[in-house]
């Protein structure tokens, strides 16, 4: 292994100091001309997951991938966690990339007009994905502390879902243990979260241990799990040389198996009003994550399903009334008709627009080519406004984009 490959490999080392030092050495090699510098364009991405939720990339490796992909800016967005944020910020400084930090969570919509509807969560009605963008850096720990009890509740449910998975695999000699097989795949011991993807990745590893790769795996999925497999996914799973085989297997399982072991999330989903109130106190930007009806899933991990589009006007009335500041969406995942409708409603209700491609798999590209459409130029500008908000609010909370006198900066709840 040459020096370059050695250093890139170390960007995912378990030790954060090793990760950052490896990035510094890579930057030094660039500065000396030993590695050709990447020329960035105008592409931005505000929704990159790391190993502090589920991802092939540590915060440092995520920054390196963003840099070598040609991104101009990068944003961390982990589930129920901001514990990777400081590393992400430092890695950005090392490589010379502008960054923004935030966290994503599932919030309970109980008590709102949406509580009985399937919103943007494929697995459960009455629960919505939302994000806190642009968290001022002095308030990172406030966010981490807020989500700690919810992560603990999530792990209690994760253990029960492992029991359900084991019932499904009882006939093929596959048994998962949460402590032995799942937790080591996460950064939970460092404040990261454990998601359904961790459970399915652990199961993917067990399946390949049991059946190898190729036809035996496809037969198992179809015959034992009764799973339909698309031609695209089948080609991935039939390829014994597929370097990201277990991630592709995870995607297939997530699309078709979750409903067989899923247990509704309750205690781990904070009330939406509490998350919005947190965002107001700390000077972050609360954003509803628009999904839209899904046809052929771009990422291969979602089945065709109806979400918000049939009641889109009610959705926007509700999120505006709740106090959301923004809507975040991904141009590559929706039709132009869907996007134009959402953008028009954002304008109507005065909601800030934020973009980001959901990166949690090695097949996903850091750059969203759909966003290069001149019609989405506002999303590029919005990213720099988001970064400026974060920098300004870090210097003085009163400079937060949605600062409210007497609300923002009030930490009595902590």
ZAVEXPA-944354 format. One record per residue (C-alpha): x, y, z; residue number from 0. Coordinates in steps of 0.05 Angstrom, whole numbers, plus 5000, padded with zeros to 4 digits. Layout:
N
xx; yy; zz; mikol
X; Y; Z; NUM
...
***
This chain:
414
xx; yy; zz; mikol
5000; 5000; 5000; 0
5028; 5068; 4980; 1
5030; 5128; 5026; 2
4969; 5160; 4995; 3
4925; 5098; 5002; 4
4952; 5087; 5072; 5
4932; 5157; 5094; 6
4864; 5154; 5062; 7
4851; 5088; 5097; 8
4870; 5120; 5164; 9
4816; 5173; 5155; 10
4768; 5121; 5182; 11
4813; 5100; 5239; 12
4778; 5091; 5306; 13
4821; 5146; 5337; 14
4798; 5216; 5319; 15
4868; 5244; 5329; 16
4896; 5193; 5278; 17
4841; 5212; 5229; 18
4855; 5287; 5233; 19
4931; 5278; 5231; 20
4924; 5234; 5169; 21
4883; 5290; 5136; 22
4937; 5340; 5154; 23
4989; 5296; 5120; 24
4945; 5290; 5058; 25
4938; 5366; 5056; 26
5013; 5373; 5063; 27
5022; 5326; 5004; 28
4975; 5369; 4964; 29
5013; 5432; 4983; 30
5078; 5400; 4962; 31
5049; 5380; 4895; 32
5053; 5305; 4910; 33
4977; 5300; 4902; 34
4939; 5340; 4851; 35
4893; 5389; 4884; 36
4819; 5381; 4870; 37
4787; 5441; 4836; 38
4719; 5454; 4866; 39
4660; 5480; 4827; 40
4597; 5511; 4856; 41
4566; 5447; 4884; 42
4543; 5446; 4956; 43
4516; 5392; 5002; 44
4485; 5404; 5071; 45
4463; 5333; 5088; 46
4523; 5285; 5097; 47
4516; 5229; 5148; 48
4577; 5202; 5184; 49
4595; 5144; 5229; 50
4560; 5182; 5285; 51
4495; 5158; 5254; 52
4502; 5110; 5195; 53
4554; 5120; 5140; 54
4617; 5090; 5111; 55
4652; 5155; 5129; 56
4680; 5184; 5193; 57
4671; 5260; 5198; 58
4742; 5268; 5173; 59
4733; 5218; 5116; 60
4667; 5253; 5098; 61
4704; 5319; 5090; 62
4758; 5284; 5047; 63
4704; 5253; 5003; 64
4670; 5320; 4997; 65
4735; 5353; 4978; 66
4757; 5301; 4927; 67
4687; 5301; 4897; 68
4694; 5375; 4883; 69
4644; 5403; 4933; 70
4653; 5476; 4952; 71
4618; 5466; 5020; 72
4598; 5407; 5063; 73
4547; 5398; 5119; 74
4544; 5344; 5172; 75
4474; 5316; 5187; 76
4473; 5257; 5235; 77
4411; 5225; 5266; 78
4399; 5246; 5338; 79
4471; 5266; 5346; 80
4519; 5325; 5339; 81
4578; 5288; 5369; 82
4617; 5287; 5304; 83
4609; 5361; 5292; 84
4674; 5387; 5322; 85
4715; 5336; 5283; 86
4678; 5355; 5220; 87
4691; 5429; 5231; 88
4766; 5417; 5245; 89
4772; 5372; 5184; 90
4741; 5427; 5141; 91
4791; 5477; 5168; 92
4849; 5430; 5152; 93
4829; 5419; 5080; 94
4803; 5490; 5070; 95
4730; 5474; 5060; 96
4671; 5514; 5088; 97
4626; 5472; 5132; 98
4559; 5475; 5167; 99
4533; 5430; 5223; 100
4465; 5403; 5241; 101
4426; 5342; 5264; 102
4366; 5303; 5239; 103
4313; 5271; 5282; 104
4244; 5239; 5280; 105
4194; 5283; 5316; 106
4125; 5264; 5341; 107
4069; 5303; 5307; 108
4019; 5283; 5360; 109
3971; 5340; 5374; 110
3978; 5369; 5304; 111
3933; 5361; 5242; 112
3986; 5311; 5215; 113
3985; 5262; 5273; 114
3946; 5207; 5236; 115
3979; 5216; 5169; 116
4040; 5184; 5136; 117
4085; 5245; 5132; 118
4157; 5234; 5109; 119
4172; 5171; 5148; 120
4166; 5106; 5108; 121
4158; 5064; 5170; 122
4107; 5100; 5214; 123
4050; 5149; 5211; 124
4048; 5211; 5255; 125
4124; 5217; 5259; 126
4164; 5266; 5216; 127
4237; 5274; 5199; 128
4262; 5344; 5212; 129
4330; 5378; 5218; 130
4364; 5431; 5259; 131
4412; 5466; 5211; 132
4467; 5517; 5225; 133
4477; 5502; 5299; 134
4520; 5556; 5332; 135
4583; 5522; 5356; 136
4577; 5543; 5428; 137
4512; 5504; 5431; 138
4537; 5437; 5405; 139
4535; 5407; 5475; 140
4465; 5432; 5487; 141
4441; 5392; 5426; 142
4481; 5330; 5448; 143
4450; 5333; 5517; 144
4380; 5343; 5489; 145
4383; 5278; 5449; 146
4417; 5233; 5500; 147
4353; 5206; 5532; 148
4320; 5197; 5464; 149
4380; 5156; 5440; 150
4375; 5112; 5502; 151
4301; 5101; 5488; 152
4317; 5084; 5416; 153
4366; 5031; 5438; 154
4313; 4998; 5482; 155
4270; 4992; 5420; 156
4329; 4969; 5378; 157
4339; 4911; 5425; 158
4267; 4890; 5416; 159
4272; 4895; 5341; 160
4334; 4850; 5342; 161
4290; 4798; 5377; 162
4240; 4805; 5320; 163
4294; 4797; 5267; 164
4319; 4734; 5302; 165
4249; 4705; 5297; 166
4251; 4717; 5222; 167
4319; 4683; 5214; 168
4308; 4626; 5264; 169
4303; 4574; 5209; 170
4369; 4590; 5175; 171
4416; 4591; 5235; 172
4426; 4666; 5236; 173
4425; 4699; 5305; 174
4440; 4772; 5319; 175
4464; 4799; 5386; 176
4455; 4874; 5397; 177
4517; 4883; 5440; 178
4562; 4838; 5400; 179
4539; 4849; 5329; 180
4506; 4918; 5326; 181
4538; 4965; 5375; 182
4609; 4955; 5348; 183
4584; 4980; 5280; 184
4565; 5047; 5311; 185
4597; 5104; 5349; 186
4546; 5100; 5404; 187
4601; 5097; 5457; 188
4623; 5166; 5432; 189
4554; 5197; 5429; 190
4531; 5171; 5362; 191
4463; 5140; 5348; 192
4442; 5069; 5329; 193
4392; 5067; 5272; 194
4352; 5014; 5235; 195
4408; 5015; 5184; 196
4457; 4990; 5236; 197
4411; 4931; 5251; 198
4405; 4915; 5177; 199
4479; 4923; 5165; 200
4493; 4873; 5220; 201
4441; 4826; 5188; 202
4474; 4836; 5120; 203
4541; 4814; 5149; 204
4508; 4753; 5180; 205
4475; 4735; 5114; 206
4540; 4739; 5075; 207
4575; 4698; 5129; 208
4521; 4645; 5121; 209
4509; 4646; 5045; 210
4568; 4681; 5015; 211
4551; 4725; 4955; 212
4510; 4714; 4893; 213
4453; 4666; 4878; 214
4448; 4636; 4947; 215
4435; 4705; 4978; 216
4383; 4722; 4925; 217
4349; 4655; 4936; 218
4348; 4667; 5011; 219
4317; 4736; 5004; 220
4264; 4713; 4955; 221
4247; 4646; 4986; 222
4256; 4656; 5061; 223
4238; 4730; 5066; 224
4191; 4733; 5007; 225
4225; 4796; 4983; 226
4216; 4824; 4912; 227
4284; 4844; 4883; 228
4290; 4894; 4827; 229
4335; 4880; 4767; 230
4384; 4934; 4789; 231
4391; 4906; 4859; 232
4394; 4835; 4834; 233
4453; 4853; 4790; 234
4489; 4881; 4851; 235
4475; 4820; 4893; 236
4495; 4771; 4838; 237
4563; 4803; 4831; 238
4614; 4766; 4876; 239
4665; 4820; 4864; 240
4619; 4876; 4888; 241
4663; 4916; 4937; 242
4602; 4946; 4972; 243
4560; 4882; 4973; 244
4535; 4888; 5044; 245
4513; 4960; 5033; 246
4473; 4938; 4972; 247
4443; 4881; 5012; 248
4425; 4930; 5068; 249
4389; 4973; 5017; 250
4348; 4914; 4993; 251
4331; 4895; 5064; 252
4311; 4965; 5083; 253
4265; 4971; 5024; 254
4227; 4906; 5037; 255
4241; 4876; 5106; 256
4234; 4932; 5157; 257
4158; 4927; 5161; 258
4166; 4854; 5184; 259
4206; 4870; 5247; 260
4192; 4944; 5258; 261
4165; 4968; 5325; 262
4134; 5038; 5326; 263
4179; 5091; 5355; 264
4147; 5128; 5413; 265
4191; 5151; 5472; 266
4250; 5164; 5426; 267
4213; 5215; 5384; 268
4212; 5283; 5418; 269
4149; 5325; 5408; 270
4157; 5369; 5347; 271
4144; 5432; 5388; 272
4201; 5415; 5435; 273
4251; 5406; 5378; 274
4229; 5472; 5347; 275
4235; 5506; 5416; 276
4306; 5477; 5422; 277
4324; 5506; 5355; 278
4297; 5574; 5376; 279
4336; 5574; 5442; 280
4402; 5555; 5411; 281
4397; 5597; 5348; 282
4392; 5539; 5299; 283
4346; 5536; 5237; 284
4290; 5485; 5243; 285
4274; 5452; 5176; 286
4220; 5404; 5155; 287
4249; 5350; 5109; 288
4204; 5343; 5048; 289
4204; 5273; 5018; 290
4146; 5271; 4969; 291
4112; 5211; 4939; 292
4163; 5159; 4918; 293
4162; 5121; 4852; 294
4227; 5088; 4832; 295
4273; 5101; 4892; 296
4337; 5136; 4872; 297
4376; 5105; 4930; 298
4344; 5036; 4923; 299
4323; 5033; 4997; 300
4252; 5059; 4991; 301
4193; 5024; 4960; 302
4140; 5061; 4919; 303
4098; 5097; 4971; 304
4053; 5157; 4981; 305
4075; 5212; 5028; 306
4058; 5286; 5033; 307
4036; 5305; 4963; 308
3961; 5291; 4971; 309
3956; 5340; 5030; 310
4013; 5387; 5013; 311
3973; 5451; 5030; 312
3955; 5424; 5099; 313
4028; 5405; 5109; 314
4053; 5475; 5096; 315
3999; 5508; 5137; 316
4018; 5463; 5195; 317
4093; 5470; 5193; 318
4087; 5545; 5187; 319
4040; 5547; 5245; 320
4087; 5504; 5287; 321
4143; 5553; 5276; 322
4189; 5517; 5227; 323
4239; 5565; 5195; 324
4255; 5525; 5133; 325
4242; 5466; 5087; 326
4299; 5421; 5064; 327
4293; 5379; 5001; 328
4335; 5339; 4953; 329
4328; 5357; 4879; 330
4350; 5289; 4854; 331
4295; 5252; 4891; 332
4234; 5288; 4864; 333
4202; 5307; 4798; 334
4205; 5379; 4774; 335
4130; 5383; 4785; 336
4138; 5363; 4858; 337
4197; 5411; 4868; 338
4163; 5470; 4836; 339
4102; 5461; 4879; 340
4144; 5456; 4943; 341
4186; 5517; 4923; 342
4123; 5558; 4909; 343
4095; 5539; 4977; 344
4160; 5558; 5011; 345
4155; 5626; 4979; 346
4082; 5632; 4999; 347
4095; 5617; 5072; 348
4162; 5652; 5077; 349
4202; 5589; 5091; 350
4278; 5588; 5079; 351
4299; 5534; 5029; 352
4357; 5487; 5043; 353
4383; 5430; 5000; 354
4426; 5369; 5013; 355
4438; 5300; 4985; 356
4428; 5246; 5038; 357
4496; 5211; 5040; 358
4498; 5146; 5079; 359
4520; 5094; 5028; 360
4583; 5086; 4985; 361
4543; 5087; 4921; 362
4515; 5156; 4934; 363
4549; 5215; 4900; 364
4568; 5275; 4941; 365
4550; 5321; 4883; 366
4477; 5329; 4862; 367
4478; 5342; 4787; 368
4403; 5357; 4789; 369
4419; 5417; 4833; 370
4461; 5447; 4777; 371
4397; 5466; 4742; 372
4396; 5543; 4741; 373
4326; 5539; 4770; 374
4359; 5517; 4836; 375
4410; 5573; 4840; 376
4376; 5597; 4903; 377
4398; 5533; 4939; 378
4471; 5550; 4926; 379
4460; 5620; 4953; 380
4421; 5593; 5012; 381
4479; 5548; 5032; 382
4525; 5608; 5038; 383
4472; 5645; 5077; 384
4467; 5584; 5123; 385
4542; 5583; 5133; 386
4545; 5658; 5146; 387
4487; 5650; 5196; 388
4526; 5595; 5233; 389
4590; 5636; 5235; 390
4555; 5700; 5257; 391
4513; 5665; 5310; 392
4575; 5630; 5336; 393
4606; 5699; 5347; 394
4543; 5728; 5376; 395
4477; 5691; 5383; 396
4439; 5755; 5368; 397
4464; 5749; 5297; 398
4427; 5684; 5285; 399
4384; 5686; 5223; 400
4319; 5675; 5261; 401
4339; 5707; 5327; 402
4280; 5725; 5372; 403
4293; 5771; 5430; 404
4278; 5736; 5496; 405
4276; 5667; 5463; 406
4341; 5655; 5427; 407
4397; 5648; 5476; 408
4351; 5630; 5535; 409
4382; 5567; 5565; 410
4338; 5560; 5627; 411
4313; 5493; 5600; 412
4384; 5465; 5605; 413
***
